[in-house]
Amino acid sequence: MTNEQLVNRLAEAAESGDISRGLRALSDYVGAAGFLLIRQDINSENALENVISSNWPFDLVRKSGASLMSDLSRATELDKCLSILQPLFAMMPDTPDLPKGASQQYCSVNFNVGRNRYCLTFMCPADFIFSQQRVRATGVYASYLASLMFSEHVKVSRELELTDRELECLYWIAEGKTSDEIATIIGISKNTINNYITSVMRKTATRTRSEAIAYAVRHNLV
């Protein structure tokens, strides 16, 4: 499949509103035995809630989805930043749920659409070696597909933009200031500052001030 043919198939999938159709096109492009697309959300307690589309057997999705979400939740903001569009090859645990012709190896590519982060995982077929160049390219193509398909999600994410006061607090955090120091600089209480910082971390899906700073640098917020 040529790049032009792939883009045409992705556009047709977006027009029809069928995300699985586009993911099948991406699977054909790299020669994968199956696909799994999940939305990365550290606040979700149920990994299956984050599964957008897959043609893997359900039990495999349930096991692997939970494992992938667990790995992603432990990754730092810097790790997530460095992993964008970088293929990650790994092995699934021994399982009888693999489809016929599939190997235990899988490959994942992370990509962003707006403030939302996604992970696209391909199941490797037996006796076949992926082209890393093509796998890396799928991250770009998948981002293109998701931007067409999930425009409403992107719109919702924009509603979570940081306020001017939250950005101000984030700036002073990046400057190494404590909550007490920021409260003195801005002229409001320490508790209010902490509330702003908590809101910043909720909106950016970060867990520590360091991760919030890394997020801010990556998105040119400070």
MARNUPA-185519 format. One record per residue (C-alpha): residue number from 0; residue in three letters; x, y, z. Coordinates in steps of 0.5 Angstrom, whole numbers. Layout:
[NUM,"ALA",[X,Y,Z]]
...
//
This chain:
[0,"MET",[0,0,0]]
[1,"THR",[3,7,-2]]
[2,"ASN",[2,13,3]]
[3,"GLU",[-3,16,-2]]
[4,"GLN",[-7,10,-2]]
[5,"LEU",[-7,10,6]]
[6,"VAL",[-9,17,7]]
[7,"ASN",[-15,16,2]]
[8,"ARG",[-17,10,6]]
[9,"LEU",[-16,14,13]]
[10,"ALA",[-20,20,10]]
[11,"GLU",[-26,15,8]]
[12,"ALA",[-26,12,15]]
[13,"ALA",[-27,19,18]]
[14,"GLU",[-32,21,13]]
[15,"SER",[-36,14,15]]
[16,"GLY",[-35,15,22]]
[17,"ASP",[-32,8,23]]
[18,"ILE",[-25,9,27]]
[19,"SER",[-24,1,26]]
[20,"ARG",[-24,2,19]]
[21,"GLY",[-18,7,19]]
[22,"LEU",[-15,2,24]]
[23,"ARG",[-15,-4,19]]
[24,"ALA",[-12,1,14]]
[25,"LEU",[-6,2,19]]
[26,"SER",[-5,-5,20]]
[27,"ASP",[-5,-7,13]]
[28,"TYR",[0,-1,12]]
[29,"VAL",[5,-4,17]]
[30,"GLY",[3,-12,16]]
[31,"ALA",[0,-13,23]]
[32,"ALA",[-4,-18,25]]
[33,"GLY",[-9,-14,29]]
[34,"PHE",[-10,-7,33]]
[35,"LEU",[-11,-4,39]]
[36,"LEU",[-12,3,40]]
[37,"ILE",[-13,6,47]]
[38,"ARG",[-14,13,50]]
[39,"GLN",[-9,14,56]]
[40,"ASP",[-12,17,62]]
[41,"ILE",[-9,16,69]]
[42,"ASN",[-15,18,72]]
[43,"SER",[-19,12,70]]
[44,"GLU",[-20,6,74]]
[45,"ASN",[-22,1,69]]
[46,"ALA",[-17,0,63]]
[47,"LEU",[-23,-3,58]]
[48,"GLU",[-26,4,59]]
[49,"ASN",[-20,7,55]]
[50,"VAL",[-21,2,49]]
[51,"ILE",[-23,6,43]]
[52,"SER",[-23,0,38]]
[53,"SER",[-19,-7,37]]
[54,"ASN",[-20,-13,33]]
[55,"TRP",[-16,-17,38]]
[56,"PRO",[-20,-23,42]]
[57,"PHE",[-24,-20,48]]
[58,"ASP",[-20,-23,54]]
[59,"LEU",[-13,-21,50]]
[60,"VAL",[-16,-14,50]]
[61,"ARG",[-18,-14,57]]
[62,"LYS",[-11,-17,60]]
[63,"SER",[-7,-13,55]]
[64,"GLY",[-11,-7,56]]
[65,"ALA",[-10,-7,63]]
[66,"SER",[-2,-8,63]]
[67,"LEU",[-1,-3,58]]
[68,"MET",[-5,2,62]]
[69,"SER",[-1,0,68]]
[70,"ASP",[5,1,65]]
[71,"LEU",[3,8,62]]
[72,"SER",[1,10,69]]
[73,"ARG",[8,9,72]]
[74,"ALA",[11,13,66]]
[75,"THR",[14,20,68]]
[76,"GLU",[12,26,64]]
[77,"LEU",[19,26,61]]
[78,"ASP",[18,19,59]]
[79,"LYS",[11,20,55]]
[80,"CYS",[14,26,52]]
[81,"LEU",[20,22,49]]
[82,"SER",[16,16,47]]
[83,"ILE",[12,20,42]]
[84,"LEU",[12,17,35]]
[85,"GLN",[18,12,38]]
[86,"PRO",[16,5,37]]
[87,"LEU",[16,1,43]]
[88,"PHE",[17,-7,42]]
[89,"ALA",[15,-12,47]]
[90,"MET",[13,-19,49]]
[91,"MET",[6,-21,51]]
[92,"PRO",[6,-26,57]]
[93,"ASP",[4,-33,55]]
[94,"THR",[-3,-33,53]]
[95,"PRO",[-8,-38,49]]
[96,"ASP",[-12,-32,47]]
[97,"LEU",[-7,-30,41]]
[98,"PRO",[-11,-30,34]]
[99,"LYS",[-8,-36,29]]
[100,"GLY",[-2,-33,26]]
[101,"ALA",[0,-28,31]]
[102,"SER",[6,-28,35]]
[103,"GLN",[7,-26,42]]
[104,"GLN",[11,-19,40]]
[105,"TYR",[7,-13,40]]
[106,"CYS",[9,-6,38]]
[107,"SER",[6,1,41]]
[108,"VAL",[6,8,38]]
[109,"ASN",[4,14,42]]
[110,"PHE",[1,20,39]]
[111,"ASN",[-2,26,42]]
[112,"VAL",[-9,30,39]]
[113,"GLY",[-10,36,43]]
[114,"ARG",[-9,35,50]]
[115,"ASN",[-11,28,49]]
[116,"ARG",[-6,22,49]]
[117,"TYR",[-7,16,45]]
[118,"CYS",[-3,9,45]]
[119,"LEU",[-4,5,38]]
[120,"THR",[-1,-2,39]]
[121,"PHE",[0,-7,33]]
[122,"MET",[0,-15,34]]
[123,"CYS",[6,-18,30]]
[124,"PRO",[5,-23,26]]
[125,"ALA",[9,-30,26]]
[126,"ASP",[15,-30,22]]
[127,"PHE",[15,-22,20]]
[128,"ILE",[19,-16,21]]
[129,"PHE",[16,-10,22]]
[130,"SER",[19,-4,18]]
[131,"GLN",[20,1,24]]
[132,"GLN",[20,7,19]]
[133,"ARG",[13,5,17]]
[134,"VAL",[11,4,24]]
[135,"ARG",[14,10,26]]
[136,"ALA",[10,13,20]]
[137,"THR",[3,10,23]]
[138,"GLY",[4,15,29]]
[139,"VAL",[3,21,24]]
[140,"TYR",[-2,18,20]]
[141,"ALA",[-6,15,27]]
[142,"SER",[-6,22,29]]
[143,"TYR",[-9,25,23]]
[144,"LEU",[-14,20,23]]
[145,"ALA",[-16,21,31]]
[146,"SER",[-16,29,29]]
[147,"LEU",[-21,28,24]]
[148,"MET",[-25,23,28]]
[149,"PHE",[-25,26,35]]
[150,"SER",[-26,33,34]]
[151,"GLU",[-31,33,39]]
[152,"HIS",[-26,31,44]]
[153,"VAL",[-21,36,42]]
[154,"LYS",[-26,41,43]]
[155,"VAL",[-28,39,50]]
[156,"SER",[-20,39,52]]
[157,"ARG",[-20,46,50]]
[158,"GLU",[-25,47,55]]
[159,"LEU",[-20,45,60]]
[160,"GLU",[-15,51,58]]
[161,"LEU",[-11,53,64]]
[162,"THR",[-14,60,67]]
[163,"ASP",[-9,66,67]]
[164,"ARG",[-8,65,75]]
[165,"GLU",[-7,58,74]]
[166,"LEU",[-2,60,68]]
[167,"GLU",[1,65,73]]
[168,"CYS",[2,60,79]]
[169,"LEU",[5,55,74]]
[170,"TYR",[10,60,71]]
[171,"TRP",[13,61,79]]
[172,"ILE",[13,54,80]]
[173,"ALA",[17,53,74]]
[174,"GLU",[22,59,77]]
[175,"GLY",[23,54,83]]
[176,"LYS",[18,58,88]]
[177,"THR",[14,55,94]]
[178,"SER",[7,56,95]]
[179,"ASP",[9,61,101]]
[180,"GLU",[13,65,96]]
[181,"ILE",[8,65,90]]
[182,"ALA",[3,67,95]]
[183,"THR",[7,73,97]]
[184,"ILE",[9,75,90]]
[185,"ILE",[1,74,88]]
[186,"GLY",[-2,77,94]]
[187,"ILE",[-7,71,96]]
[188,"SER",[-7,66,101]]
[189,"LYS",[-3,60,101]]
[190,"ASN",[-9,55,101]]
[191,"THR",[-11,59,94]]
[192,"ILE",[-5,58,91]]
[193,"ASN",[-5,50,93]]
[194,"ASN",[-12,50,90]]
[195,"TYR",[-10,53,83]]
[196,"ILE",[-4,48,83]]
[197,"THR",[-8,42,84]]
[198,"SER",[-13,45,78]]
[199,"VAL",[-7,45,74]]
[200,"MET",[-5,38,75]]
[201,"ARG",[-12,36,74]]
[202,"LYS",[-12,39,68]]
[203,"THR",[-6,37,65]]
[204,"ALA",[-6,30,68]]
[205,"THR",[0,30,72]]
[206,"ARG",[2,28,79]]
[207,"THR",[7,32,81]]
[208,"ARG",[10,39,80]]
[209,"SER",[16,37,77]]
[210,"GLU",[11,33,72]]
[211,"ALA",[7,39,71]]
[212,"ILE",[13,43,69]]
[213,"ALA",[15,38,64]]
[214,"TYR",[8,39,61]]
[215,"ALA",[8,46,61]]
[216,"VAL",[15,46,58]]
[217,"ARG",[13,41,52]]
[218,"HIS",[7,45,51]]
[219,"ASN",[10,52,51]]
[220,"LEU",[6,54,57]]
[221,"VAL",[12,58,60]]
//
